[in-house]
Structures are given as structure tokens and as C-alpha cells.
Amino acid sequence: MKYGYILFPLCGAIICFAIAAVLRIRNKRSLKEEGKQHDIFDKILFRMKVHIRKYGGILSLQSYISIALFGYAGCVLLMITIGQTVELSAVVGLIAFIIPEMLLRGMSSRRTRLFEDRYAQALRQMAASLRAGMTIQQSVADLCDNPFIHGSVKDSFRQIDADLKVGINIKTAFMRAAQFMESEDARDVALAL
């Protein structure tokens, strides 16, 4: 009866490795067809890619799946090897399965905080330029050339500058940048302008 409980985590580990092998085989270029119909794997992978992209795309899909599968299998086998119960092994394995999600969310929140700090610095620089008598378009162009502004923020201001140069009004240019950055602070600035 004791060996019957070992089958659950062991089968889970085997399934994890099988899923990893199937996904690796599916990614081979020779198997990809342009006009094929999408199956359940394609739909799941597409949703996972969207989910990862939502949090900034910090991990690749392959890394996300690998960490989850190897985390589950490794923890379950380790717990069984050191003599823990099968139930505890399964719980620890499931907790290890969600490690990539915790990594994704943690790194995303850190990245968001960094971006918000950099964006606030850029807005302070823009406010100083406006107080100095520049127009909004001139202050945006000045931000694009400022060596003290981080590149990720400069990219959004370069887009705003390009939009303003082709004749898009200020509100629309800032709203487009806010939608691209997916930042509440950027939306607030766009509305304030």
C-alpha cells in the first residue's frame, strides 16, 4: 500500500517531463505549418504568452514552463527521497510549480517601481524645462536628448516627440504613449496636459 502512494508524485514527475518533451518537439521548425488549425496546446501556449507579456515578458515561455515542471518534479522526488510522506511531497511539488508565477510577479512589480521612479524623474525634468520657458514640444525633445534620463523612458518620449512632429495634438500623443507604457501615472499626465 505504501508504494501505491509513491505512484502519484512519480507519475506527476513523468507527466511533467513528457509535457516538456512534447513542447520541445512542437517547437521544431520542420513541424510548423503556416495554415494549420490550432489545437489545445496552441491555445494554451498563446494564453501563457499573453500572460507573460502582461507582466513585462521578463521570462520566456520556455523558461516559465521549464522552471514550473522541473520545480515540481525536483521537489517531489527530493521530498520522497528524504523520506517525507507522499501527501507532503505532492503539496511541496505544487508549491514549487507556482514558483515561476511568483518570480514573474515579483520581478514585474520591481520593474514597474523602477519605471515609475524613472518616469517621475523625467517629469521633473520636463517641468523644469517648462518653467524655463520652453513649450511642451521643446521640453519633450529636450528629454529625448537628456543623458540623465533612462533609455526606457526616453523611448516613450521619443514616440511622443515623433507624434508631435507629424501634427498629432499633445493630448493624443501623450495618451498613445500612456497606452503603450500601460502606466496609470502616464495616463494621469496625459489627462492633465
N, CA and C of each residue as an Amber inpcrd file, in Angstrom:
protein
   579
   0.8250000  -1.1980000   0.0000000   0.0000000   0.0000000   0.0000000
   0.8620000   1.2530000   0.0000000   2.0150000   1.2060000   0.6920000
   2.8950000   2.3710000   0.7560000   3.4010000   2.7480000  -0.6360000
   3.6950000   1.7650000  -1.4480000   4.2290000   2.0440000  -2.7780000
   3.1620000   2.6020000  -3.7120000   1.9060000   2.3630000  -3.3870000
   0.8300000   2.9330000  -4.1910000   0.8080000   4.4440000  -4.1020000
   1.1780000   5.0090000  -2.9350000   1.2090000   6.4600000  -2.7760000
   2.3770000   7.1080000  -3.5160000   3.3960000   6.3510000  -3.7670000
   4.5530000   6.8850000  -4.4870000   4.2080000   7.1040000  -5.9540000
   3.2530000   6.3480000  -6.4510000   2.9040000   6.4750000  -7.8640000
   2.3750000   7.8610000  -8.2200000   1.6310000   8.4950000  -7.3010000
   1.0690000   9.8200000  -7.6190000   2.1570000  10.8420000  -7.9430000
   3.1270000  11.0990000  -7.0440000   4.1450000  12.0960000  -7.3850000
   5.0680000  11.6360000  -8.5020000   5.3350000  10.3460000  -8.5620000
   6.2040000   9.8430000  -9.6070000   5.5420000   9.9920000 -10.9740000
   4.2600000   9.6780000 -11.0410000   3.5230000   9.8720000 -12.2980000
   3.4530000  11.3540000 -12.6590000   3.3010000  12.2060000 -11.6430000
   3.2990000  13.6500000 -11.8920000   4.6120000  14.1100000 -12.4880000
   5.7210000  13.5980000 -11.9640000   7.0360000  13.9550000 -12.4970000
   7.1920000  13.4590000 -13.9280000   6.7440000  12.2420000 -14.1850000
   6.8290000  11.6980000 -15.5450000   5.9760000  12.5230000 -16.5080000
   4.7920000  12.9190000 -16.0670000   3.9160000  13.7520000 -16.9040000
   4.5810000  15.0960000 -17.1850000   5.2360000  15.6700000 -16.1750000
   5.9350000  16.9460000 -16.3740000   7.0120000  16.8220000 -17.4400000
   7.8160000  15.7680000 -17.3510000   8.8630000  15.5840000 -18.3390000
   8.2740000  15.2780000 -19.7190000   7.1650000  14.5720000 -19.7550000
   6.5140000  14.2890000 -21.0350000   5.9900000  15.5750000 -21.6710000
   5.3970000  16.4560000 -20.8590000   4.9080000  17.7410000 -21.3810000
   6.0710000  18.5580000 -21.9230000   7.1850000  18.5740000 -21.1940000
   8.3660000  19.3070000 -21.6620000   8.8570000  18.7410000 -22.9950000
   8.8640000  17.4200000 -23.1260000   9.3120000  16.7980000 -24.3750000
   8.3580000  17.1160000 -25.5250000   7.0570000  17.0590000 -25.2650000
   6.0710000  17.3630000 -26.3070000   6.2100000  18.8140000 -26.7580000
   6.3750000  19.7350000 -25.8050000   6.5240000  21.1400000 -26.1660000
   7.8030000  21.3760000 -26.9610000   8.8600000  20.6700000 -26.6110000
  10.1140000  20.8120000 -27.3560000   9.9530000  20.2900000 -28.7860000
   9.2780000  19.1770000 -28.9300000   9.0560000  18.6190000 -30.2640000
   8.1710000  19.5570000 -31.0900000   7.1500000  20.1350000 -30.4630000
   6.2260000  21.0260000 -31.1770000   6.9160000  22.2980000 -31.6570000
   8.0070000  22.7040000 -31.0050000   8.7030000  23.9190000 -31.3890000
   9.6760000  23.7230000 -32.5400000   9.8430000  22.5020000 -32.9950000
  10.7290000  22.2490000 -34.1300000  10.1760000  22.9300000 -35.3730000
  11.0480000  23.5760000 -36.1170000  10.6140000  24.3240000 -37.2980000
  10.0120000  23.4320000 -38.3680000  10.5030000  22.2240000 -38.4970000
  10.0070000  21.3340000 -39.5470000   8.5520000  20.9340000 -39.3090000
   8.0800000  21.0400000 -38.0580000   6.7050000  20.6460000 -37.7590000
   5.7260000  21.8090000 -37.8730000   6.2370000  23.0380000 -37.9540000
   5.3520000  24.2000000 -38.0000000   4.8300000  24.3910000 -39.4150000
   3.5400000  24.5770000 -39.4980000   2.9040000  24.8240000 -40.7830000
   2.1870000  26.1520000 -40.7060000   2.1860000  26.8880000 -41.8110000
   1.5850000  28.2210000 -41.8110000   0.0690000  28.1800000 -41.6970000
  -0.5910000  27.3140000 -42.4140000  -2.0430000  27.3380000 -42.4660000
  -2.7290000  26.2760000 -41.6250000  -2.0510000  25.7330000 -40.6460000
  -2.6510000  24.6380000 -39.8800000  -3.6860000  25.1580000 -38.8890000
  -4.5520000  24.2770000 -38.4860000  -5.5280000  24.6290000 -37.4670000
  -4.8660000  24.5140000 -36.1070000  -5.3600000  25.3160000 -35.1710000
  -4.7640000  25.3450000 -33.8410000  -5.4410000  24.3150000 -32.9410000
  -4.6190000  23.5910000 -32.1960000  -5.1470000  22.6170000 -31.2480000
  -5.0820000  23.1960000 -29.8350000  -5.3700000  22.3860000 -28.8600000
  -5.4390000  22.8460000 -27.4770000  -4.0880000  23.3280000 -26.9730000
  -2.9900000  22.6890000 -27.4070000  -1.6640000  23.1330000 -26.9980000
  -1.3890000  24.5490000 -27.4890000  -1.7530000  24.8300000 -28.7420000
  -1.5390000  26.1670000 -29.2870000  -2.3240000  27.2190000 -28.5120000
  -3.5520000  26.8950000 -28.1470000  -4.3750000  27.8440000 -27.3960000
  -3.8020000  28.0940000 -26.0080000  -3.3640000  27.0310000 -25.3380000
  -2.7840000  27.1810000 -24.0030000  -1.4870000  27.9800000 -24.0810000
  -0.6380000  27.6580000 -25.0410000   0.6280000  28.3740000 -25.1840000
   0.4010000  29.8410000 -25.5250000  -0.5910000  30.1320000 -26.3550000
  -0.8920000  31.5220000 -26.6960000  -1.3380000  32.2900000 -25.4540000
  -2.2010000  31.6830000 -24.6570000  -2.6660000  32.3550000 -23.4310000
  -1.5270000  32.5610000 -22.4440000  -0.6360000  31.5870000 -22.3620000
   0.5070000  31.7420000 -21.4650000   1.4300000  32.8510000 -21.9470000
   1.6450000  32.9460000 -23.2620000   2.4790000  34.0230000 -23.8020000
   1.8700000  35.3890000 -23.5100000   0.5590000  35.4930000 -23.6490000
  -0.1280000  36.7580000 -23.3450000   0.0290000  37.0870000 -21.8610000
  -0.1120000  36.0760000 -21.0120000   0.0330000  36.2770000 -19.5710000
   1.4410000  36.7500000 -19.2230000   2.4390000  36.1270000 -19.8050000
   3.8240000  36.5110000 -19.5320000   4.0980000  37.9100000 -20.0630000
   3.5880000  38.2240000 -21.2450000   3.7700000  39.5580000 -21.8280000
   3.0880000  40.6280000 -20.9750000   1.9750000  40.2640000 -20.3440000
   1.2530000  41.1980000 -19.4810000   2.1280000  41.6650000 -18.3220000
   2.9830000  40.7970000 -17.8350000   3.8710000  41.1400000 -16.7340000
   5.2430000  41.5880000 -17.2140000   5.3480000  42.0050000 -18.4260000
   6.5970000  42.5770000 -18.9150000   7.4810000  41.6320000 -19.6890000
   7.0810000  40.3850000 -19.8540000   7.8780000  39.4470000 -20.6390000
   9.2580000  39.1990000 -20.0610000   9.3640000  39.1630000 -18.7480000
  10.6480000  39.0020000 -18.0870000  11.2060000  37.5970000 -18.3320000
  10.3560000  36.6070000 -18.2620000  10.7420000  35.2280000 -18.5480000
  10.2230000  34.8510000 -19.9280000  10.9550000  33.9880000 -20.6000000
  10.4210000  33.4500000 -21.8490000   9.4320000  32.3390000 -21.4970000
   8.5960000  31.9770000 -22.4520000   7.6220000  30.9110000 -22.2170000
   8.3260000  29.6040000 -21.8810000   9.4000000  29.3330000 -22.5880000
  10.1380000  28.0940000 -22.3530000  10.7440000  28.0810000 -20.9460000
  11.2840000  29.2150000 -20.5010000  11.8470000  29.2890000 -19.1480000
  10.7610000  29.1100000 -18.1050000   9.6170000  29.7500000 -18.3260000
   8.4990000  29.6690000 -17.3920000   8.0620000  28.2160000 -17.2110000
   7.8510000  27.5230000 -18.3210000   7.4000000  26.1300000 -18.2650000
   8.4810000  25.2330000 -17.6650000   9.7290000  25.4570000 -18.0410000
  10.8240000  24.6260000 -17.5210000  10.9560000  24.7630000 -16.0140000
  10.8970000  25.9950000 -15.5170000  11.0150000  26.2010000 -14.0760000
   9.8620000  25.5180000 -13.3500000   8.6560000  25.6480000 -13.8890000
   7.4870000  25.0370000 -13.2440000   7.5970000  23.5150000 -13.2260000
   7.9060000  22.9200000 -14.3650000   7.9470000  21.4590000 -14.4480000
   9.1010000  20.8630000 -13.6540000  10.2930000  21.4280000 -13.8180000
  11.4360000  20.8930000 -13.0920000  11.3260000  21.1970000 -11.5980000
  10.7200000  22.3190000 -11.2540000  10.4870000  22.6220000  -9.8390000
   9.5790000  21.5930000  -9.2050000   8.4780000  21.2720000  -9.8900000
   7.5520000  20.2650000  -9.3610000   8.2420000  18.9100000  -9.2340000
   8.8180000  18.4460000 -10.3370000   9.4180000  17.1030000 -10.3370000
  10.5760000  17.0190000  -9.3520000  11.4230000  18.0310000  -9.3270000
  12.5690000  18.0180000  -8.4330000  12.1660000  18.0120000  -6.9670000
  11.2070000  18.8520000  -6.6100000  10.7760000  18.9210000  -5.2000000
  10.0810000  17.6420000  -4.7590000   9.2380000  17.1050000  -5.6190000
   8.5510000  15.8590000  -5.2500000   9.5530000  14.7330000  -5.0620000
  10.4550000  14.5730000  -5.9960000  11.4330000  13.4910000  -5.8750000
  12.3670000  13.7090000  -4.6890000  12.7380000  14.9550000  -4.4260000
  13.5840000  15.2450000  -3.2720000  12.8690000  14.9200000  -1.9660000
  11.6130000  15.3120000  -1.8670000  10.8540000  15.0560000  -0.6390000
  10.6680000  13.5530000  -0.4140000  10.4130000  12.8160000  -1.4750000
  10.2620000  11.3660000  -1.3230000  11.5960000  10.7340000  -0.9640000
  12.6740000  11.2240000  -1.5510000  13.9980000  10.6770000  -1.2780000
  14.3990000  10.8720000   0.1770000  14.0570000  12.0260000   0.7550000
  14.4500000  12.2560000   2.1500000  13.4670000  11.6440000   3.1280000
  12.4700000  10.9380000   2.6220000  11.6020000  10.1560000   3.4850000
  10.3390000  10.8500000   3.9520000   9.9030000  11.8940000   3.2860000
   8.6700000  12.5720000   3.6670000   7.4590000  11.8110000   3.1220000
   6.2970000  12.1630000   3.6380000   5.0780000  11.4970000   3.1760000
   4.7600000  11.9390000   1.7510000   3.9900000  11.1320000   1.0900000
   3.6220000  11.4160000  -0.2860000   2.7410000  12.6590000  -0.3630000
   1.8550000  12.8220000   0.6120000   0.9650000  13.9810000   0.6110000
   1.7670000  15.2750000   0.7330000   2.7430000  15.2900000   1.6530000
   3.5940000  16.4620000   1.8200000   4.4290000  16.6990000   0.5630000
   4.8940000  15.6200000  -0.0350000   5.6760000  15.7330000  -1.2700000
   4.8420000  16.3600000  -2.3790000   3.5920000  15.9420000  -2.4950000
   2.7200000  16.4930000  -3.5300000   2.4410000  17.9740000  -3.2840000
   2.2200000  18.3450000  -2.0300000   1.9550000  19.7550000  -1.6950000
   3.1820000  20.6100000  -1.9990000   4.3550000  20.1540000  -1.5920000
   5.5870000  20.8910000  -1.8640000   5.8150000  20.9890000  -3.3680000
   5.5160000  19.9270000  -4.0900000   5.6480000  19.9520000  -5.5420000
   4.7260000  20.9730000  -6.1810000   3.4950000  21.0500000  -5.7000000
   2.5580000  22.0420000  -6.2460000   2.9880000  23.4660000  -5.9080000
   3.5510000  23.6450000  -4.7190000   4.0710000  24.9740000  -4.3670000
   5.2390000  25.3270000  -5.2930000   6.1120000  24.3700000  -5.5630000
   7.2340000  24.6150000  -6.4710000   6.7440000  24.8780000  -7.8940000
   5.5890000  24.3290000  -8.2380000   5.0230000  24.5150000  -9.5780000
   4.6520000  25.9780000  -9.8280000   4.3240000  26.7160000  -8.7550000
   3.9340000  28.1180000  -8.9360000   5.1030000  29.0870000  -8.7430000
   6.3150000  28.5800000  -8.5780000   7.4870000  29.4450000  -8.4290000
   7.6540000  30.4020000  -9.6080000   7.5210000  29.9610000 -10.8640000
   7.7120000  30.9250000 -11.9510000   6.6860000  32.0620000 -11.9270000
   5.4800000  31.7590000 -11.4690000   4.4620000  32.8210000 -11.3830000
   4.8640000  33.8500000 -10.3270000   5.3770000  33.3680000  -9.1940000
   5.8390000  34.2940000  -8.1570000   7.0270000  35.1120000  -8.6500000
   7.9530000  34.4600000  -9.3730000   9.0920000  35.1770000  -9.9520000
   8.6190000  36.2450000 -10.9360000   7.6920000  35.8790000 -11.7770000
   7.1750000  36.7990000 -12.7900000   6.5350000  38.0160000 -12.1450000
   5.7010000  37.7890000 -11.1560000   5.0140000  38.9050000 -10.4930000
   5.9820000  39.7540000  -9.6700000   6.9120000  39.1120000  -8.9980000
   7.8780000  39.8620000  -8.1940000   8.7850000  40.7330000  -9.0410000
   9.3120000  40.1600000 -10.1180000  10.1900000  40.9310000 -10.9880000
   9.4110000  42.0120000 -11.7170000   8.1640000  41.7440000 -12.0270000
   7.3330000  42.7430000 -12.7000000   7.0490000  43.9260000 -11.7920000
   6.7530000  43.6690000 -10.5120000   6.4800000  44.7790000  -9.6060000
   7.7390000  45.6110000  -9.3760000   8.8870000  44.9600000  -9.3090000
  10.1490000  45.6970000  -9.1630000  10.4100000  46.5400000 -10.3990000
  10.1920000  45.9580000 -11.5440000  10.4050000  46.6740000 -12.7990000
   9.4430000  47.8550000 -12.9240000   8.1960000  47.6720000 -12.4950000
   7.2150000  48.7490000 -12.5330000   7.6250000  49.8910000 -11.6180000
   8.0980000  49.5550000 -10.4100000   8.5520000  50.6040000  -9.4850000
   9.7280000  51.3800000 -10.0640000  10.6810000  50.6660000 -10.6730000
  11.8230000  51.3370000 -11.2880000  11.3670000  52.2710000 -12.4090000
  10.4440000  51.7840000 -13.2470000   9.9660000  52.6150000 -14.3450000
   9.2520000  53.8510000 -13.8130000   8.4260000  53.6810000 -12.7780000
   7.7050000  54.8230000 -12.2220000   8.6610000  55.8530000 -11.6450000
   9.7330000  55.4120000 -10.9860000  10.7330000  56.3450000 -10.4700000
  11.4200000  57.0920000 -11.6100000  11.7660000  56.3730000 -12.6590000
  12.4290000  56.9930000 -13.8120000  11.4790000  57.9440000 -14.5380000
  10.2290000  57.5610000 -14.6150000   9.2290000  58.4160000 -15.2670000
   9.0160000  59.6880000 -14.4500000   9.0000000  59.5610000 -13.1330000
   8.8560000  60.7420000 -12.2770000  10.0440000  61.6870000 -12.4440000
  11.2400000  61.1230000 -12.5770000  12.4280000  61.9490000 -12.8100000
  12.3060000  62.6930000 -14.1430000  11.8160000  62.0050000 -15.1580000
  11.6370000  62.6420000 -16.4650000  10.5940000  63.7550000 -16.3820000
   9.5330000  63.5280000 -15.6240000   8.5080000  64.5680000 -15.4880000
   9.0470000  65.7730000 -14.7250000   9.8960000  65.5500000 -13.7280000
  10.5160000  66.6850000 -13.0210000  11.3920000  67.4860000 -13.9770000
  12.1270000  66.7770000 -14.8410000  12.9650000  67.4580000 -15.8320000
  12.1010000  68.2280000 -16.8280000  10.9990000  67.6390000 -17.2140000
  10.0820000  68.3080000 -18.1460000   9.4810000  69.5570000 -17.4890000
   9.1070000  69.4560000 -16.2250000   8.5630000  70.6100000 -15.5030000
   9.5960000  71.7280000 -15.3980000  10.8510000  71.3660000 -15.1650000
  11.9090000  72.3770000 -15.1050000  12.0710000  73.0650000 -16.4590000
  11.9770000  72.3050000 -17.5250000  12.0740000  72.8910000 -18.8760000
  10.9030000  73.8280000 -19.1460000   9.7130000  73.4300000 -18.7050000
   8.5360000  74.2950000 -18.9000000   8.6650000  75.5780000 -18.0820000
   9.1820000  75.4690000 -16.8560000   9.3900000  76.6670000 -16.0400000
  10.4300000  77.5850000 -16.6550000  11.3740000  77.0050000 -17.4000000
  12.4200000  77.7930000 -18.0520000  11.9050000  78.4970000 -19.3030000
  10.6760000  78.2350000 -19.7000000  10.0800000  78.9420000 -20.8320000
   9.9420000  78.1280000 -22.1080000  10.2720000  76.8660000 -22.0790000
  10.1290000  76.0190000 -23.2650000   8.6680000  75.6380000 -23.4620000
   8.3250000  75.2960000 -24.6970000   6.9940000  74.7610000 -24.9580000
   7.0040000  73.2740000 -24.6080000   5.8330000  72.6730000 -24.6250000
   5.7530000  71.2380000 -24.3140000   6.5370000  70.4350000 -25.3400000
   6.4060000  70.8010000 -26.6170000   7.1180000  70.0610000 -27.6500000
   8.6310000  70.2180000 -27.4850000   9.1010000  71.3870000 -27.1280000
  10.5330000  71.5900000 -26.9110000  11.0220000  70.8230000 -25.6860000
  10.2060000  70.7920000 -24.6380000  10.6310000  70.0640000 -23.4320000
  10.6620000  68.5550000 -23.6760000   9.7360000  68.0550000 -24.4950000
   9.7570000  66.6240000 -24.8430000  10.9980000  66.3110000 -25.6700000
  11.3240000  67.1830000 -26.6370000  12.5300000  66.9880000 -27.4470000
  13.7870000  67.0570000 -26.5720000  13.7800000  67.9440000 -25.5700000
  14.9090000  68.0540000 -24.6530000  15.0780000  66.7720000 -23.8360000
  13.9610000  66.1610000 -23.4300000  14.0390000  64.8980000 -22.6860000
  14.6450000  63.7780000 -23.5250000  14.3640000  63.7980000 -24.8150000
  14.8810000  62.7470000 -25.6980000  16.4000000  62.7910000 -25.8070000
  16.9760000  63.9830000 -25.6170000  18.4300000  64.1370000 -25.7340000
  19.1360000  64.1810000 -24.3810000  18.3980000  64.1360000 -23.2960000
  18.9690000  64.2680000 -21.9620000  19.7100000  62.9900000 -21.5800000
  20.9990000  63.0880000 -21.2400000  21.7560000  61.8760000 -20.8940000
  21.4170000  61.3100000 -19.5120000  20.6840000  62.0710000 -18.6940000
  20.3740000  61.6250000 -17.3430000  19.0450000  60.8850000 -17.2450000
  18.3300000  60.7830000 -18.3430000  17.0450000  60.0870000 -18.3800000
  17.2910000  58.6700000 -18.8920000  16.6800000  57.6910000 -18.2360000
  16.8740000  56.2810000 -18.6000000  16.3010000  55.9950000 -19.9890000
  16.9060000  55.0570000 -20.6840000  16.5190000  54.7140000 -22.0510000
  15.0830000  54.2430000 -22.2000000  14.5670000  53.5000000 -21.2110000
  13.1860000  53.0110000 -21.3180000  12.1890000  54.1600000 -21.3100000
  12.4870000  55.2140000 -20.5590000  11.6080000  56.3810000 -20.5250000
  11.8260000  57.2400000 -21.7710000  13.0830000  57.3170000 -22.2090000
  13.3830000  58.0870000 -23.4170000  12.6190000  57.5470000 -24.6190000
  12.5000000  56.2290000 -24.7060000  11.7920000  55.6240000 -25.8410000
  10.3540000  56.1180000 -25.9230000   9.6700000  56.1920000 -24.7900000
   8.2880000  56.6680000 -24.8180000   8.2250000  58.1490000 -25.1780000
   9.1800000  58.9370000 -24.6880000   9.1890000  60.3550000 -25.0320000
   9.6170000  60.5800000 -26.4860000  10.4220000  59.6790000 -27.0210000
  10.7580000  59.7720000 -28.4580000   9.5140000  59.5380000 -29.3130000
   8.6830000  58.6030000 -28.8770000   7.4290000  58.3560000 -29.5960000
   6.5160000  59.5810000 -29.5100000   6.4500000  60.1900000 -28.3340000
   5.6400000  61.4060000 -28.1720000   6.1910000  62.5100000 -29.0730000
   7.5130000  62.6600000 -29.0890000   8.1430000  63.6840000 -29.9270000
   7.8370000  63.4500000 -31.3990000   7.9220000  62.1980000 -31.8330000
   7.6230000  61.8860000 -33.2390000   6.1570000  62.1860000 -33.5590000
   5.2560000  61.8470000 -32.6400000   3.8310000  62.1340000 -32.8560000
   3.5720000  63.6290000 -32.9380000   4.2290000  64.4010000 -32.0800000
   4.0390000  65.8500000 -32.0970000   4.5930000  66.4660000 -33.3770000
   5.6860000  65.9230000 -33.8800000   6.2950000  66.4520000 -35.1100000
   5.4320000  66.2090000 -36.3370000   4.6430000  65.1320000 -36.3350000
   3.7850000  64.8660000 -37.5010000   2.4180000  65.5310000 -37.3670000
   2.2010000  66.2670000 -36.2840000   0.9820000  67.0470000 -36.1610000
  -0.0900000  66.4880000 -35.2470000   0.1900000  65.4280000 -34.5410000
  -0.7840000  64.8870000 -33.5980000  -0.8240000  65.8200000 -32.3910000
  -2.0100000  66.0860000 -31.8730000  -2.0990000  67.0230000 -30.7540000
  -1.4830000  66.4320000 -29.4920000  -1.2250000  67.2970000 -28.5270000
  -0.4870000  66.9250000 -27.3200000  -1.2110000  65.8420000 -26.5350000
  -2.5200000  66.0260000 -26.3460000  -3.2770000  65.0590000 -25.5560000
  -3.2310000  63.6690000 -26.1890000  -3.4470000  63.5990000 -27.4890000
  -3.4500000  62.3080000 -28.1830000  -2.0720000  61.6540000 -28.1420000
  -1.0210000  62.4590000 -28.3270000   0.3430000  61.9150000 -28.3130000
   0.6710000  61.3260000 -26.9410000   0.3110000  62.0420000 -25.8870000
   0.5880000  61.5290000 -24.5480000  -0.3030000  60.3360000 -24.2030000
  -1.5460000  60.3330000 -24.6750000  -2.4340000  59.1850000 -24.4140000
  -1.9340000  57.9220000 -25.1240000  -1.4440000  58.0890000 -26.3540000
  -0.8970000  56.9330000 -27.0760000   0.3090000  56.3560000 -26.3370000
   1.1660000  57.2480000 -25.8330000   2.3370000  56.7820000 -25.0800000
   1.9070000  56.1020000 -23.7850000   0.8700000  56.6480000 -23.1370000
   0.3810000  56.0490000 -21.8890000  -0.1830000  54.6590000 -22.1360000
  -0.8760000  54.4810000 -23.2500000  -1.4110000  53.1510000 -23.5720000
  -0.2790000  52.1760000 -23.8650000   0.7590000  52.6590000 -24.5360000
   1.9030000  51.7990000 -24.8430000   2.6470000  51.3960000 -23.5720000
   2.8020000  52.3550000 -22.6370000   3.5350000  52.0860000 -21.3930000
   2.6990000  51.3060000 -20.3890000   1.3710000  51.3340000 -20.5450000
   0.4500000  50.6820000 -19.6140000   0.7130000  51.1510000 -18.1840000
   0.7800000  52.4760000 -18.0220000   1.0750000  53.0620000 -16.7180000
  -0.0310000  54.0370000 -16.3430000  -0.5170000  53.9030000 -15.1160000
  -1.5440000  54.8270000 -14.6150000  -0.9840000  56.2370000 -14.4930000
   0.2690000  56.3550000 -14.0740000   0.8780000  57.6770000 -13.9470000
   0.9440000  58.3770000 -15.3040000   1.2880000  57.6350000 -16.3280000
   1.3650000  58.2210000 -17.6690000  -0.0270000  58.6430000 -18.1440000
  -1.0570000  57.8840000 -17.8070000  -2.4290000  58.2710000 -18.1750000
  -2.8400000  59.5490000 -17.4470000  -2.4750000  59.6470000 -16.1800000
  -2.7870000  60.8510000 -15.4090000  -2.1020000  62.0720000 -15.9980000
  -0.8360000  61.9300000 -16.4000000  -0.1190000  63.0370000 -17.0160000
  -0.7750000  63.4320000 -18.3210000  -1.1670000  62.4380000 -19.1190000
  -1.8200000  62.7330000 -20.3990000  -3.1240000  63.4850000 -20.1880000
  -3.9050000  63.0710000 -19.1940000  -5.1550000  63.7530000 -18.9110000
  -4.9170000  65.1680000 -18.3820000  -3.8610000  65.3430000 -17.5780000
  -3.5620000  66.6620000 -17.0230000  -3.1140000  67.6280000 -18.1140000
  -2.4060000  67.1250000 -19.1130000  -1.9730000  68.0000000 -20.1950000
  -3.1200000  68.3630000 -21.0940000
